[in-house]
Amino acid sequence: MSCCCQNCDNKSPRSRFITFLLSLLIFGCMGGVHRIYAGKVITGVIQFLTCGGFIIWQVIDMIRIVFGCFDDKEGKII
């Protein structure tokens, strides 16, 4: 997996901006909504139940989204 891919064939149809907004606006105890949007329902529910993985998991996901390293359920870069 390569980060920061701009014009690659492995790009997700999901929006990185919307994914970031979901992770930012629904921070902490509502964490995981951005993962559900990306199609990662099971880990999204786990993150929701653990308050964003005790916020640490949520922050790591936000950093990965900003740098273009977050992928969807098919492994395509968002």
N, CA, C and O atoms as a Tripos MOL2 file, in Angstrom:
@<TRIPOS>MOLECULE
protein
  312   311    78     0     0
PROTEIN
NO_CHARGES

@<TRIPOS>ATOM
      1 N           0.8400   -1.1720    0.0000 N.3       1 MET1
      2 CA          0.0000    0.0000    0.0000 C.3       1 MET1
      3 C           0.8830    1.2320    0.0000 C.2       1 MET1
      4 O           1.7770    1.3580    0.8360 O.2       1 MET1
      5 N           0.6420    2.1230   -0.9150 N.am      2 SER2
      6 CA          1.4060    3.3630   -0.9510 C.3       2 SER2
      7 C           0.5110    4.5170   -0.5130 C.2       2 SER2
      8 O          -0.6470    4.6180   -0.9210 O.2       2 SER2
      9 N           1.0660    5.3690    0.3120 N.am      3 CYS3
     10 CA          0.3290    6.5280    0.8060 C.3       3 CYS3
     11 C           0.4300    7.6740   -0.1840 C.2       3 CYS3
     12 O           1.2900    7.6950   -1.0650 O.2       3 CYS3
     13 N          -0.4650    8.6130   -0.0120 N.am      4 CYS4
     14 CA         -0.4630    9.8570   -0.8010 C.3       4 CYS4
     15 C          -0.5800    9.6010   -2.2990 C.2       4 CYS4
     16 O           0.0570   10.2890   -3.0980 O.2       4 CYS4
     17 N          -1.3770    8.6320   -2.6800 N.am      5 CYS5
     18 CA         -1.5270    8.3750   -4.1130 C.3       5 CYS5
     19 C          -2.5470    9.3510   -4.6830 C.2       5 CYS5
     20 O          -3.6720    9.4310   -4.1900 O.2       5 CYS5
     21 N          -2.1720   10.0720   -5.6900 N.am      6 GLN6
     22 CA         -3.0410   11.0660   -6.3000 C.3       6 GLN6
     23 C          -3.7650   10.5080   -7.5230 C.2       6 GLN6
     24 O          -4.9800   10.6630   -7.6400 O.2       6 GLN6
     25 N          -3.0490    9.8720   -8.4190 N.am      7 ASN7
     26 CA         -3.6300    9.3880   -9.6640 C.3       7 ASN7
     27 C          -3.4060    7.8890   -9.8280 C.2       7 ASN7
     28 O          -2.9580    7.4350  -10.8810 O.2       7 ASN7
     29 N          -3.7130    7.1350   -8.8050 N.am      8 CYS8
     30 CA         -3.4770    5.7020   -8.9160 C.3       8 CYS8
     31 C          -4.7790    4.9640   -9.2270 C.2       8 CYS8
     32 O          -5.8690    5.5110   -9.0600 O.2       8 CYS8
     33 N          -4.6540    3.7390   -9.6730 N.am      9 ASP9
     34 CA         -5.8220    2.9280  -10.0120 C.3       9 ASP9
     35 C          -6.5250    2.4010   -8.7760 C.2       9 ASP9
     36 O          -7.6600    1.9310   -8.8550 O.2       9 ASP9
     37 N          -5.8590    2.4790   -7.6390 N.am     10 ASN10
     38 CA         -6.3810    1.9180   -6.4070 C.3      10 ASN10
     39 C          -7.0690    2.9820   -5.5540 C.2      10 ASN10
     40 O          -6.9660    2.9530   -4.3280 O.2      10 ASN10
     41 N          -7.7700    3.9200   -6.1930 N.am     11 LYS11
     42 CA         -8.4160    5.0130   -5.4710 C.3      11 LYS11
     43 C          -9.8850    4.6760   -5.2280 C.2      11 LYS11
     44 O         -10.5880    4.2140   -6.1260 O.2      11 LYS11
     45 N         -10.3290    4.9140   -4.0100 N.am     12 SER12
     46 CA        -11.6990    4.6260   -3.6050 C.3      12 SER12
     47 C         -12.6680    5.6680   -4.1590 C.2      12 SER12
     48 O         -12.2880    6.8240   -4.3420 O.2      12 SER12
     49 N         -13.9100    5.2790   -4.4270 N.am     13 PRO13
     50 CA        -14.9080    6.2680   -4.8490 C.3      13 PRO13
     51 C         -15.4110    7.1220   -3.6900 C.2      13 PRO13
     52 O         -16.0970    8.1200   -3.9100 O.2      13 PRO13
     53 N         -15.0770    6.7410   -2.4590 N.am     14 ARG14
     54 CA        -15.4920    7.5100   -1.2850 C.3      14 ARG14
     55 C         -14.6430    8.7740   -1.1560 C.2      14 ARG14
     56 O         -13.4930    8.8110   -1.5940 O.2      14 ARG14
     57 N         -15.2180    9.7960   -0.5560 N.am     15 SER15
     58 CA        -14.5560   11.0920   -0.4250 C.3      15 SER15
     59 C         -13.6660   11.1430    0.8190 C.2      15 SER15
     60 O         -14.1000   10.8040    1.9200 O.2      15 SER15
     61 N         -12.4280   11.5650    0.6300 N.am     16 ARG16
     62 CA        -11.5120   11.7180    1.7640 C.3      16 ARG16
     63 C         -11.9810   12.8710    2.6490 C.2      16 ARG16
     64 O         -11.8440   12.8030    3.8710 O.2      16 ARG16
     65 N         -12.5330   13.9300    2.0480 N.am     17 PHE17
     66 CA        -13.0260   15.0670    2.8110 C.3      17 PHE17
     67 C         -14.1700   14.6640    3.7370 C.2      17 PHE17
     68 O         -14.1780   15.0390    4.9100 O.2      17 PHE17
     69 N         -15.1300   13.9080    3.2240 N.am     18 ILE18
     70 CA        -16.2580   13.4540    4.0430 C.3      18 ILE18
     71 C         -15.7620   12.5050    5.1310 C.2      18 ILE18
     72 O         -16.2250   12.5770    6.2690 O.2      18 ILE18
     73 N         -14.8370   11.6280    4.7970 N.am     19 THR19
     74 CA        -14.2840   10.7120    5.7830 C.3      19 THR19
     75 C         -13.6160   11.4900    6.9130 C.2      19 THR19
     76 O         -13.7970   11.1700    8.0880 O.2      19 THR19
     77 N         -12.8410   12.5160    6.5510 N.am     20 PHE20
     78 CA        -12.1830   13.3320    7.5710 C.3      20 PHE20
     79 C         -13.2050   14.0960    8.4040 C.2      20 PHE20
     80 O         -13.0730   14.1680    9.6260 O.2      20 PHE20
     81 N         -14.2250   14.6700    7.7580 N.am     21 LEU21
     82 CA        -15.2570   15.4000    8.5080 C.3      21 LEU21
     83 C         -15.9680   14.4940    9.5040 C.2      21 LEU21
     84 O         -16.2210   14.8950   10.6410 O.2      21 LEU21
     85 N         -16.2870   13.2880    9.0870 N.am     22 LEU22
     86 CA        -16.9420   12.3500    9.9990 C.3      22 LEU22
     87 C         -16.0470   12.0090   11.1830 C.2      22 LEU22
     88 O         -16.5240   11.8940   12.3120 O.2      22 LEU22
     89 N         -14.7540   11.8490   10.9310 N.am     23 SER23
     90 CA        -13.8450   11.5240   12.0310 C.3      23 SER23
     91 C         -13.6180   12.7260   12.9360 C.2      23 SER23
     92 O         -13.3700   12.5550   14.1290 O.2      23 SER23
     93 N         -13.6970   13.9360   12.3960 N.am     24 LEU24
     94 CA        -13.4530   15.1500   13.1800 C.3      24 LEU24
     95 C         -14.7000   15.5820   13.9490 C.2      24 LEU24
     96 O         -14.6220   15.8800   15.1410 O.2      24 LEU24
     97 N         -15.8330   15.6180   13.2810 N.am     25 LEU25
     98 CA        -17.0530   16.1180   13.9020 C.3      25 LEU25
     99 C         -17.6630   15.1430   14.8960 C.2      25 LEU25
    100 O         -18.3130   15.5520   15.8590 O.2      25 LEU25
    101 N         -17.4580   13.8820   14.6660 N.am     26 ILE26
    102 CA        -18.0200   12.8680   15.5590 C.3      26 ILE26
    103 C         -16.8500   12.2170   16.2830 C.2      26 ILE26
    104 O         -16.5770   11.0280   16.1180 O.2      26 ILE26
    105 N         -16.1690   13.0200   17.0850 N.am     27 PHE27
    106 CA        -14.9340   12.6080   17.7510 C.3      27 PHE27
    107 C         -15.2420   12.0030   19.1180 C.2      27 PHE27
    108 O         -16.2530   12.3380   19.7360 O.2      27 PHE27
    109 N         -14.3750   11.1210   19.5840 N.am     28 GLY28
    110 CA        -14.4780   10.5780   20.9410 C.3      28 GLY28
    111 C         -15.4980    9.4780   21.0590 C.2      28 GLY28
    112 O         -15.3820    8.4490   20.3930 O.2      28 GLY28
    113 N         -16.5100    9.6780   21.9030 N.am     29 CYS29
    114 CA        -17.4510    8.6070   22.2240 C.3      29 CYS29
    115 C         -18.3760    8.2270   21.0780 C.2      29 CYS29
    116 O         -19.1170    7.2500   21.1820 O.2      29 CYS29
    117 N         -18.3450    8.9760   20.0000 N.am     30 MET30
    118 CA        -19.1170    8.5890   18.8200 C.3      30 MET30
    119 C         -18.1730    8.1570   17.7090 C.2      30 MET30
    120 O         -18.5810    8.0870   16.5500 O.2      30 MET30
    121 N         -16.9360    7.8710   18.0330 N.am     31 GLY31
    122 CA        -15.9350    7.4890   17.0410 C.3      31 GLY31
    123 C         -16.3290    6.2360   16.2840 C.2      31 GLY31
    124 O         -17.1070    5.4200   16.7780 O.2      31 GLY31
    125 N         -15.8030    6.0910   15.1130 N.am     32 GLY32
    126 CA        -16.0550    4.9050   14.3090 C.3      32 GLY32
    127 C         -16.9780    5.1300   13.1410 C.2      32 GLY32
    128 O         -17.0690    4.2750   12.2590 O.2      32 GLY32
    129 N         -17.6740    6.2690   13.1050 N.am     33 VAL33
    130 CA        -18.6160    6.5430   12.0170 C.3      33 VAL33
    131 C         -17.8710    6.6540   10.6860 C.2      33 VAL33
    132 O         -18.3860    6.2350    9.6490 O.2      33 VAL33
    133 N         -16.6770    7.2100   10.7140 N.am     34 HIS34
    134 CA        -15.8850    7.3280    9.4870 C.3      34 HIS34
    135 C         -15.5030    5.9530    8.9510 C.2      34 HIS34
    136 O         -15.3990    5.7700    7.7380 O.2      34 HIS34
    137 N         -15.2910    4.9840    9.8430 N.am     35 ARG35
    138 CA        -14.9810    3.6180    9.4020 C.3      35 ARG35
    139 C         -16.2160    2.9530    8.8020 C.2      35 ARG35
    140 O         -16.1020    2.2130    7.8250 O.2      35 ARG35
    141 N         -17.3710    3.2020    9.3610 N.am     36 ILE36
    142 CA        -18.6070    2.6510    8.7970 C.3      36 ILE36
    143 C         -18.8400    3.2380    7.4100 C.2      36 ILE36
    144 O         -19.2550    2.5230    6.4980 O.2      36 ILE36
    145 N         -18.5750    4.5390    7.2410 N.am     37 TYR37
    146 CA        -18.6800    5.1790    5.9240 C.3      37 TYR37
    147 C         -17.7170    4.5310    4.9250 C.2      37 TYR37
    148 O         -18.0440    4.3920    3.7460 O.2      37 TYR37
    149 N         -16.5470    4.1400    5.3900 N.am     38 ALA38
    150 CA        -15.5520    3.5060    4.5200 C.3      38 ALA38
    151 C         -15.8580    2.0390    4.2650 C.2      38 ALA38
    152 O         -15.1330    1.3780    3.5200 O.2      38 ALA38
    153 N         -16.9190    1.5200    4.8710 N.am     39 GLY39
    154 CA        -17.3150    0.1360    4.6500 C.3      39 GLY39
    155 C         -16.7510   -0.8340    5.6710 C.2      39 GLY39
    156 O         -17.0010   -2.0360    5.5820 O.2      39 GLY39
    157 N         -16.0030   -0.3420    6.6270 N.am     40 LYS40
    158 CA        -15.4040   -1.1860    7.6640 C.3      40 LYS40
    159 C         -16.3330   -1.2030    8.8730 C.2      40 LYS40
    160 O         -16.0370   -0.6120    9.9110 O.2      40 LYS40
    161 N         -17.4620   -1.8900    8.7170 N.am     41 VAL41
    162 CA        -18.5370   -1.8430    9.7040 C.3      41 VAL41
    163 C         -18.1220   -2.4570   11.0360 C.2      41 VAL41
    164 O         -18.3830   -1.8720   12.0870 O.2      41 VAL41
    165 N         -17.4890   -3.6100   11.0140 N.am     42 ILE42
    166 CA        -17.1400   -4.2990   12.2630 C.3      42 ILE42
    167 C         -16.1640   -3.4620   13.0880 C.2      42 ILE42
    168 O         -16.3820   -3.2530   14.2810 O.2      42 ILE42
    169 N         -15.0850   -2.9790   12.4560 N.am     43 THR43
    170 CA        -14.1300   -2.1640   13.2150 C.3      43 THR43
    171 C         -14.7340   -0.8090   13.5820 C.2      43 THR43
    172 O         -14.3450   -0.2120   14.5860 O.2      43 THR43
    173 N         -15.6740   -0.3210   12.7860 N.am     44 GLY44
    174 CA        -16.3750    0.9180   13.1310 C.3      44 GLY44
    175 C         -17.2100    0.7590   14.3890 C.2      44 GLY44
    176 O         -17.2200    1.6410   15.2470 O.2      44 GLY44
    177 N         -17.9090   -0.3620   14.5020 N.am     45 VAL45
    178 CA        -18.7150   -0.6230   15.6960 C.3      45 VAL45
    179 C         -17.8060   -0.8220   16.9150 C.2      45 VAL45
    180 O         -18.1130   -0.3420   18.0060 O.2      45 VAL45
    181 N         -16.6960   -1.5260   16.7270 N.am     46 ILE46
    182 CA        -15.7530   -1.7130   17.8340 C.3      46 ILE46
    183 C         -15.2010   -0.3610   18.2850 C.2      46 ILE46
    184 O         -15.0940   -0.0960   19.4820 O.2      46 ILE46
    185 N         -14.8550    0.4830   17.3280 N.am     47 GLN47
    186 CA        -14.3370    1.8010   17.6710 C.3      47 GLN47
    187 C         -15.4180    2.6360   18.3700 C.2      47 GLN47
    188 O         -15.1160    3.3940   19.2920 O.2      47 GLN47
    189 N         -16.6520    2.5010   17.9420 N.am     48 PHE48
    190 CA        -17.7630    3.2060   18.5840 C.3      48 PHE48
    191 C         -17.9290    2.7550   20.0300 C.2      48 PHE48
    192 O         -18.0970    3.5820   20.9260 O.2      48 PHE48
    193 N         -17.8820    1.4340   20.2600 N.am     49 LEU49
    194 CA        -18.0870    0.8890   21.6030 C.3      49 LEU49
    195 C         -16.9390    1.1980   22.5540 C.2      49 LEU49
    196 O         -17.1250    1.1830   23.7710 O.2      49 LEU49
    197 N         -15.7560    1.4760   22.0150 N.am     50 THR50
    198 CA        -14.5950    1.7710   22.8570 C.3      50 THR50
    199 C         -14.2520    3.2640   22.8590 C.2      50 THR50
    200 O         -13.1250    3.6500   23.1700 O.2      50 THR50
    201 N         -15.2360    4.0980   22.5090 N.am     51 CYS51
    202 CA        -15.0430    5.5640   22.4610 C.3      51 CYS51
    203 C         -13.8560    5.9340   21.5950 C.2      51 CYS51
    204 O         -12.9390    6.6280   22.0350 O.2      51 CYS51
    205 N         -13.8820    5.4760   20.3920 N.am     52 GLY52
    206 CA        -12.8170    5.8000   19.4410 C.3      52 GLY52
    207 C         -11.5150    5.0860   19.7610 C.2      52 GLY52
    208 O         -10.4320    5.5970   19.4720 O.2      52 GLY52
    209 N         -11.6210    3.8970   20.3600 N.am     53 GLY53
    210 CA        -10.4030    3.1730   20.7530 C.3      53 GLY53
    211 C          -9.6520    3.9680   21.7970 C.2      53 GLY53
    212 O          -8.4330    4.1280   21.7320 O.2      53 GLY53
    213 N         -10.4300    4.4730   22.7860 N.am     54 PHE54
    214 CA         -9.8940    5.3440   23.8380 C.3      54 PHE54
    215 C          -9.2110    6.5610   23.2180 C.2      54 PHE54
    216 O          -8.1880    7.0400   23.7070 O.2      54 PHE54
    217 N          -9.8010    7.0430   22.1380 N.am     55 ILE55
    218 CA         -9.4160    8.2200   21.3540 C.3      55 ILE55
    219 C          -8.1040    8.0210   20.5890 C.2      55 ILE55
    220 O          -7.8760    8.6980   19.5870 O.2      55 ILE55
    221 N          -7.2550    7.1260   21.0320 N.am     56 ILE56
    222 CA         -5.9630    6.9060   20.3610 C.3      56 ILE56
    223 C          -6.1780    6.3860   18.9500 C.2      56 ILE56
    224 O          -5.5750    6.8980   18.0070 O.2      56 ILE56
    225 N          -7.0210    5.3850   18.7910 N.am     57 TRP57
    226 CA         -7.3070    4.7850   17.4870 C.3      57 TRP57
    227 C          -7.9070    5.8350   16.5470 C.2      57 TRP57
    228 O          -7.5720    5.8820   15.3640 O.2      57 TRP57
    229 N          -8.7900    6.6710   17.0820 N.am     58 GLN58
    230 CA         -9.4320    7.7140   16.2880 C.3      58 GLN58
    231 C          -8.3930    8.7130   15.7730 C.2      58 GLN58
    232 O          -8.4350    9.0990   14.6050 O.2      58 GLN58
    233 N          -7.4690    9.1310   16.6270 N.am     59 VAL59
    234 CA         -6.4410   10.0950   16.2260 C.3      59 VAL59
    235 C          -5.5390    9.4930   15.1530 C.2      59 VAL59
    236 O          -5.1790   10.1740   14.1930 O.2      59 VAL59
    237 N          -5.1750    8.2270   15.3100 N.am     60 ILE60
    238 CA         -4.3480    7.5520   14.3000 C.3      60 ILE60
    239 C          -5.0820    7.5100   12.9600 C.2      60 ILE60
    240 O          -4.4850    7.7680   11.9150 O.2      60 ILE60
    241 N          -6.3660    7.1880   12.9920 N.am     61 ASP61
    242 CA         -7.1570    7.1840   11.7540 C.3      61 ASP61
    243 C          -7.2030    8.5710   11.1220 C.2      61 ASP61
    244 O          -7.0940    8.6960    9.9020 O.2      61 ASP61
    245 N          -7.3610    9.6120   11.9330 N.am     62 MET62
    246 CA         -7.4160   10.9780   11.4020 C.3      62 MET62
    247 C          -6.1020   11.3510   10.7210 C.2      62 MET62
    248 O          -6.1050   11.9790    9.6620 O.2      62 MET62
    249 N          -4.9980   10.9720   11.3170 N.am     63 ILE63
    250 CA         -3.6840   11.2490   10.7110 C.3      63 ILE63
    251 C          -3.5530   10.5070    9.3950 C.2      63 ILE63
    252 O          -3.0670   11.0670    8.4120 O.2      63 ILE63
    253 N          -3.9820    9.2450    9.3650 N.am     64 ARG64
    254 CA         -3.9170    8.4610    8.1320 C.3      64 ARG64
    255 C          -4.8090    9.0470    7.0400 C.2      64 ARG64
    256 O          -4.4540    9.0110    5.8620 O.2      64 ARG64
    257 N          -5.9700    9.5860    7.4290 N.am     65 ILE65
    258 CA         -6.8670   10.2080    6.4460 C.3      65 ILE65
    259 C          -6.2210   11.4540    5.8610 C.2      65 ILE65
    260 O          -6.2370   11.6500    4.6460 O.2      65 ILE65
    261 N          -5.6520   12.2960    6.7140 N.am     66 VAL66
    262 CA         -5.0250   13.5450    6.2540 C.3      66 VAL66
    263 C          -3.8870   13.2650    5.2770 C.2      66 VAL66
    264 O          -3.7500   13.9630    4.2730 O.2      66 VAL66
    265 N          -3.0710   12.2510    5.5630 N.am     67 PHE67
    266 CA         -1.9300   11.9470    4.7100 C.3      67 PHE67
    267 C          -2.2650   11.0260    3.5440 C.2      67 PHE67
    268 O          -1.3800   10.6670    2.7670 O.2      67 PHE67
    269 N          -3.5410   10.6380    3.4100 N.am     68 GLY68
    270 CA         -3.9710    9.8240    2.2780 C.3      68 GLY68
    271 C          -3.5850    8.3680    2.3960 C.2      68 GLY68
    272 O          -3.3680    7.7010    1.3850 O.2      68 GLY68
    273 N          -3.4950    7.8640    3.6160 N.am     69 CYS69
    274 CA         -3.1120    6.4610    3.8390 C.3      69 CYS69
    275 C          -4.2720    5.6150    4.3600 C.2      69 CYS69
    276 O          -4.0700    4.4510    4.7050 O.2      69 CYS69
    277 N          -5.4660    6.1670    4.4240 N.am     70 PHE70
    278 CA         -6.6220    5.4360    4.9470 C.3      70 PHE70
    279 C          -7.3220    4.7430    3.7950 C.2      70 PHE70
    280 O          -7.5700    5.3610    2.7590 O.2      70 PHE70
    281 N          -7.6430    3.4700    3.9580 N.am     71 ASP71
    282 CA         -8.2770    2.7230    2.8830 C.3      71 ASP71
    283 C          -9.6760    2.2740    3.2660 C.2      71 ASP71
    284 O         -10.0440    2.2550    4.4410 O.2      71 ASP71
    285 N         -10.4570    1.9070    2.2370 N.am     72 ASP72
    286 CA        -11.8100    1.4200    2.4860 C.3      72 ASP72
    287 C         -11.8120   -0.0940    2.6170 C.2      72 ASP72
    288 O         -10.7540   -0.7180    2.6980 O.2      72 ASP72
    289 N         -13.0070   -0.6850    2.6370 N.am     73 LYS73
    290 CA        -13.0960   -2.1350    2.8640 C.3      73 LYS73
    291 C         -12.4880   -2.9660    1.7540 C.2      73 LYS73
    292 O         -12.1280   -4.1220    1.9790 O.2      73 LYS73
    293 N         -12.3650   -2.4040    0.5590 N.am     74 GLU74
    294 CA        -11.7420   -3.1300   -0.5530 C.3      74 GLU74
    295 C         -10.2370   -2.8950   -0.6350 C.2      74 GLU74
    296 O          -9.5740   -3.4220   -1.5280 O.2      74 GLU74
    297 N          -9.6990   -2.1110    0.2880 N.am     75 GLY75
    298 CA         -8.2740   -1.8100    0.2770 C.3      75 GLY75
    299 C          -7.8910   -0.6730   -0.6430 C.2      75 GLY75
    300 O          -6.7080   -0.4470   -0.8970 O.2      75 GLY75
    301 N          -8.8820    0.0460   -1.1460 N.am     76 LYS76
    302 CA         -8.6090    1.1950   -2.0180 C.3      76 LYS76
    303 C          -8.3930    2.4390   -1.1660 C.2      76 LYS76
    304 O          -9.0910    2.6540   -0.1750 O.2      76 LYS76
    305 N          -7.4300    3.2460   -1.5580 N.am     77 ILE77
    306 CA         -7.0770    4.4400   -0.8080 C.3      77 ILE77
    307 C          -8.1710    5.4910   -0.9300 C.2      77 ILE77
    308 O          -8.6310    5.8120   -2.0260 O.2      77 ILE77
    309 N          -8.5770    6.0220    0.2270 N.am     78 ILE78
    310 CA         -9.5930    7.0900    0.2420 C.3      78 ILE78
    311 C          -8.8670    8.4090    0.1020 C.2      78 ILE78
    312 O          -9.5000    9.4650    0.0870 O.2      78 ILE78
@<TRIPOS>BOND
     1     1     2 1
     2     2     3 1
     3     3     4 2
     4     3     5 am
     5     5     6 1
     6     6     7 1
     7     7     8 2
     8     7     9 am
     9     9    10 1
    10    10    11 1
    11    11    12 2
    12    11    13 am
    13    13    14 1
    14    14    15 1
    15    15    16 2
    16    15    17 am
    17    17    18 1
    18    18    19 1
    19    19    20 2
    20    19    21 am
    21    21    22 1
    22    22    23 1
    23    23    24 2
    24    23    25 am
    25    25    26 1
    26    26    27 1
    27    27    28 2
    28    27    29 am
    29    29    30 1
    30    30    31 1
    31    31    32 2
    32    31    33 am
    33    33    34 1
    34    34    35 1
    35    35    36 2
    36    35    37 am
    37    37    38 1
    38    38    39 1
    39    39    40 2
    40    39    41 am
    41    41    42 1
    42    42    43 1
    43    43    44 2
    44    43    45 am
    45    45    46 1
    46    46    47 1
    47    47    48 2
    48    47    49 am
    49    49    50 1
    50    50    51 1
    51    51    52 2
    52    51    53 am
    53    53    54 1
    54    54    55 1
    55    55    56 2
    56    55    57 am
    57    57    58 1
    58    58    59 1
    59    59    60 2
    60    59    61 am
    61    61    62 1
    62    62    63 1
    63    63    64 2
    64    63    65 am
    65    65    66 1
    66    66    67 1
    67    67    68 2
    68    67    69 am
    69    69    70 1
    70    70    71 1
    71    71    72 2
    72    71    73 am
    73    73    74 1
    74    74    75 1
    75    75    76 2
    76    75    77 am
    77    77    78 1
    78    78    79 1
    79    79    80 2
    80    79    81 am
    81    81    82 1
    82    82    83 1
    83    83    84 2
    84    83    85 am
    85    85    86 1
    86    86    87 1
    87    87    88 2
    88    87    89 am
    89    89    90 1
    90    90    91 1
    91    91    92 2
    92    91    93 am
    93    93    94 1
    94    94    95 1
    95    95    96 2
    96    95    97 am
    97    97    98 1
    98    98    99 1
    99    99   100 2
   100    99   101 am
   101   101   102 1
   102   102   103 1
   103   103   104 2
   104   103   105 am
   105   105   106 1
   106   106   107 1
   107   107   108 2
   108   107   109 am
   109   109   110 1
   110   110   111 1
   111   111   112 2
   112   111   113 am
   113   113   114 1
   114   114   115 1
   115   115   116 2
   116   115   117 am
   117   117   118 1
   118   118   119 1
   119   119   120 2
   120   119   121 am
   121   121   122 1
   122   122   123 1
   123   123   124 2
   124   123   125 am
   125   125   126 1
   126   126   127 1
   127   127   128 2
   128   127   129 am
   129   129   130 1
   130   130   131 1
   131   131   132 2
   132   131   133 am
   133   133   134 1
   134   134   135 1
   135   135   136 2
   136   135   137 am
   137   137   138 1
   138   138   139 1
   139   139   140 2
   140   139   141 am
   141   141   142 1
   142   142   143 1
   143   143   144 2
   144   143   145 am
   145   145   146 1
   146   146   147 1
   147   147   148 2
   148   147   149 am
   149   149   150 1
   150   150   151 1
   151   151   152 2
   152   151   153 am
   153   153   154 1
   154   154   155 1
   155   155   156 2
   156   155   157 am
   157   157   158 1
   158   158   159 1
   159   159   160 2
   160   159   161 am
   161   161   162 1
   162   162   163 1
   163   163   164 2
   164   163   165 am
   165   165   166 1
   166   166   167 1
   167   167   168 2
   168   167   169 am
   169   169   170 1
   170   170   171 1
   171   171   172 2
   172   171   173 am
   173   173   174 1
   174   174   175 1
   175   175   176 2
   176   175   177 am
   177   177   178 1
   178   178   179 1
   179   179   180 2
   180   179   181 am
   181   181   182 1
   182   182   183 1
   183   183   184 2
   184   183   185 am
   185   185   186 1
   186   186   187 1
   187   187   188 2
   188   187   189 am
   189   189   190 1
   190   190   191 1
   191   191   192 2
   192   191   193 am
   193   193   194 1
   194   194   195 1
   195   195   196 2
   196   195   197 am
   197   197   198 1
   198   198   199 1
   199   199   200 2
   200   199   201 am
   201   201   202 1
   202   202   203 1
   203   203   204 2
   204   203   205 am
   205   205   206 1
   206   206   207 1
   207   207   208 2
   208   207   209 am
   209   209   210 1
   210   210   211 1
   211   211   212 2
   212   211   213 am
   213   213   214 1
   214   214   215 1
   215   215   216 2
   216   215   217 am
   217   217   218 1
   218   218   219 1
   219   219   220 2
   220   219   221 am
   221   221   222 1
   222   222   223 1
   223   223   224 2
   224   223   225 am
   225   225   226 1
   226   226   227 1
   227   227   228 2
   228   227   229 am
   229   229   230 1
   230   230   231 1
   231   231   232 2
   232   231   233 am
   233   233   234 1
   234   234   235 1
   235   235   236 2
   236   235   237 am
   237   237   238 1
   238   238   239 1
   239   239   240 2
   240   239   241 am
   241   241   242 1
   242   242   243 1
   243   243   244 2
   244   243   245 am
   245   245   246 1
   246   246   247 1
   247   247   248 2
   248   247   249 am
   249   249   250 1
   250   250   251 1
   251   251   252 2
   252   251   253 am
   253   253   254 1
   254   254   255 1
   255   255   256 2
   256   255   257 am
   257   257   258 1
   258   258   259 1
   259   259   260 2
   260   259   261 am
   261   261   262 1
   262   262   263 1
   263   263   264 2
   264   263   265 am
   265   265   266 1
   266   266   267 1
   267   267   268 2
   268   267   269 am
   269   269   270 1
   270   270   271 1
   271   271   272 2
   272   271   273 am
   273   273   274 1
   274   274   275 1
   275   275   276 2
   276   275   277 am
   277   277   278 1
   278   278   279 1
   279   279   280 2
   280   279   281 am
   281   281   282 1
   282   282   283 1
   283   283   284 2
   284   283   285 am
   285   285   286 1
   286   286   287 1
   287   287   288 2
   288   287   289 am
   289   289   290 1
   290   290   291 1
   291   291   292 2
   292   291   293 am
   293   293   294 1
   294   294   295 1
   295   295   296 2
   296   295   297 am
   297   297   298 1
   298   298   299 1
   299   299   300 2
   300   299   301 am
   301   301   302 1
   302   302   303 1
   303   303   304 2
   304   303   305 am
   305   305   306 1
   306   306   307 1
   307   307   308 2
   308   307   309 am
   309   309   310 1
   310   310   311 1
   311   311   312 2
@<TRIPOS>SUBSTRUCTURE
     1 MET1         2 RESIDUE 1 A MET
     2 SER2         6 RESIDUE 1 A SER
     3 CYS3        10 RESIDUE 1 A CYS
     4 CYS4        14 RESIDUE 1 A CYS
     5 CYS5        18 RESIDUE 1 A CYS
     6 GLN6        22 RESIDUE 1 A GLN
     7 ASN7        26 RESIDUE 1 A ASN
     8 CYS8        30 RESIDUE 1 A CYS
     9 ASP9        34 RESIDUE 1 A ASP
    10 ASN10       38 RESIDUE 1 A ASN
    11 LYS11       42 RESIDUE 1 A LYS
    12 SER12       46 RESIDUE 1 A SER
    13 PRO13       50 RESIDUE 1 A PRO
    14 ARG14       54 RESIDUE 1 A ARG
    15 SER15       58 RESIDUE 1 A SER
    16 ARG16       62 RESIDUE 1 A ARG
    17 PHE17       66 RESIDUE 1 A PHE
    18 ILE18       70 RESIDUE 1 A ILE
    19 THR19       74 RESIDUE 1 A THR
    20 PHE20       78 RESIDUE 1 A PHE
    21 LEU21       82 RESIDUE 1 A LEU
    22 LEU22       86 RESIDUE 1 A LEU
    23 SER23       90 RESIDUE 1 A SER
    24 LEU24       94 RESIDUE 1 A LEU
    25 LEU25       98 RESIDUE 1 A LEU
    26 ILE26      102 RESIDUE 1 A ILE
    27 PHE27      106 RESIDUE 1 A PHE
    28 GLY28      110 RESIDUE 1 A GLY
    29 CYS29      114 RESIDUE 1 A CYS
    30 MET30      118 RESIDUE 1 A MET
    31 GLY31      122 RESIDUE 1 A GLY
    32 GLY32      126 RESIDUE 1 A GLY
    33 VAL33      130 RESIDUE 1 A VAL
    34 HIS34      134 RESIDUE 1 A HIS
    35 ARG35      138 RESIDUE 1 A ARG
    36 ILE36      142 RESIDUE 1 A ILE
    37 TYR37      146 RESIDUE 1 A TYR
    38 ALA38      150 RESIDUE 1 A ALA
    39 GLY39      154 RESIDUE 1 A GLY
    40 LYS40      158 RESIDUE 1 A LYS
    41 VAL41      162 RESIDUE 1 A VAL
    42 ILE42      166 RESIDUE 1 A ILE
    43 THR43      170 RESIDUE 1 A THR
    44 GLY44      174 RESIDUE 1 A GLY
    45 VAL45      178 RESIDUE 1 A VAL
    46 ILE46      182 RESIDUE 1 A ILE
    47 GLN47      186 RESIDUE 1 A GLN
    48 PHE48      190 RESIDUE 1 A PHE
    49 LEU49      194 RESIDUE 1 A LEU
    50 THR50      198 RESIDUE 1 A THR
    51 CYS51      202 RESIDUE 1 A CYS
    52 GLY52      206 RESIDUE 1 A GLY
    53 GLY53      210 RESIDUE 1 A GLY
    54 PHE54      214 RESIDUE 1 A PHE
    55 ILE55      218 RESIDUE 1 A ILE
    56 ILE56      222 RESIDUE 1 A ILE
    57 TRP57      226 RESIDUE 1 A TRP
    58 GLN58      230 RESIDUE 1 A GLN
    59 VAL59      234 RESIDUE 1 A VAL
    60 ILE60      238 RESIDUE 1 A ILE
    61 ASP61      242 RESIDUE 1 A ASP
    62 MET62      246 RESIDUE 1 A MET
    63 ILE63      250 RESIDUE 1 A ILE
    64 ARG64      254 RESIDUE 1 A ARG
    65 ILE65      258 RESIDUE 1 A ILE
    66 VAL66      262 RESIDUE 1 A VAL
    67 PHE67      266 RESIDUE 1 A PHE
    68 GLY68      270 RESIDUE 1 A GLY
    69 CYS69      274 RESIDUE 1 A CYS
    70 PHE70      278 RESIDUE 1 A PHE
    71 ASP71      282 RESIDUE 1 A ASP
    72 ASP72      286 RESIDUE 1 A ASP
    73 LYS73      290 RESIDUE 1 A LYS
    74 GLU74      294 RESIDUE 1 A GLU
    75 GLY75      298 RESIDUE 1 A GLY
    76 LYS76      302 RESIDUE 1 A LYS
    77 ILE77      306 RESIDUE 1 A ILE
    78 ILE78      310 RESIDUE 1 A ILE
